[in-house]
Amino acid sequence: MQGDLDNFLYLLDCLPVAAMVLLFNEEQQRESDRQKIVYVNKKYQQLIGYPLERTPNAEAWMEVVYPDRQHREKLMMLCHTFGGLLRETEEIAQIRMKIRCNDGKERDFQVTGDNRTIIPDHYLVTFQEITSLTAEIEQLRQQSEVDQLTGVFNQHHLLRRLEAEVERAESTGAGFTLMMFDLDFFKDVNDHYGHHCGDQVLITCVDLIRSALSGVDCLARWNGADFVVLMREDNPGIARQVIQKAWQGVRAHTFCWRDSTFAMTTTVGLTSYRRGDTTESILERADLALKRGKRVGGDFIFVDDSD
């Protein structure tokens, strides 16, 4: 028995991933303070770095890695489930965890538990670092939801967010406001000064609009020189006051390109959620309000107050 355990622990030191061995029986599977950490391999010592005397059991390990009590309690429920799976199934159990290592750095790991150790009541837990992979996935997610020129959300994200807001409004009764922005005569800027100038105008206008919004408002580029603002405000009068700051900000700004200066204006179509609305119906109404503002010559905020 001891020879098998010694051989097993020797093999763990050859693994290219961090590993620890837990010792607990069936009665102890939901008692983290009785789940002893009896061994950690060399890779664990290099990467995660907590010595055994500091983390003698699973509960102590959690207290060191997650010092915030509320966050730790949430994770403890997950770890109890993880421990139960190790005891009750013949398959491996896996979870993803962000771990604060002994050097103070937080790293992402794919944590895998395996009860097939041939040593009774001994369980192998390995930690495969996926920090770079997680960062790449997050970067791809952001690229799929963010307009690459202006840095605001794109149409894809806006439609998902709008669908969620409609569902929230239906269930809670709390409405919201949707506004469509269009830069007046933007085509003339591109034709006269070139597309590089047009790009800078879009970026500047986004900064001016965003400065008037709160952190919970959603600003997205719809297409070309059209933008959409989704605001958690069901009073169109208040929403208009907020968005008027952005409208005036663009109007008052002096745009510069090489030796030339020029002004820009915007037209806004504003509408609020109505019970029974779908994403399509409220977008259509905001677009219609925008077109009505354009018909009077632009540089206008048109509030849709139709029934």
Secondary structure, DSSP 4 states (H G I P E B T S, - for coil): -HHHHHHHHHHHTT-SSEEEEEE--GGGTT-GGGSEEEEE-HHHHHHT---TTT--BHHHHHHHH--SHHHHHHHHHHHHHHHHHHHH-SS-EEEEEEEE-TTS-EEEEEEEEE---SSTTEEEEEEEE-HHHHHHHHHHHHHHHB-TTT-SB-HHHHHHHHHHHHHHHHHH----EEEEEEETTHHHHHHHH-HHHHHHHHHHHHHHHHTTS-TT-EEEEEETTEEEEEES---HHHHHHHHHHHHHHHHHPPEEETTEEE---EEEEEEE--TT--HHHHHHHHHHHHHHHHHTTSS-EEE----
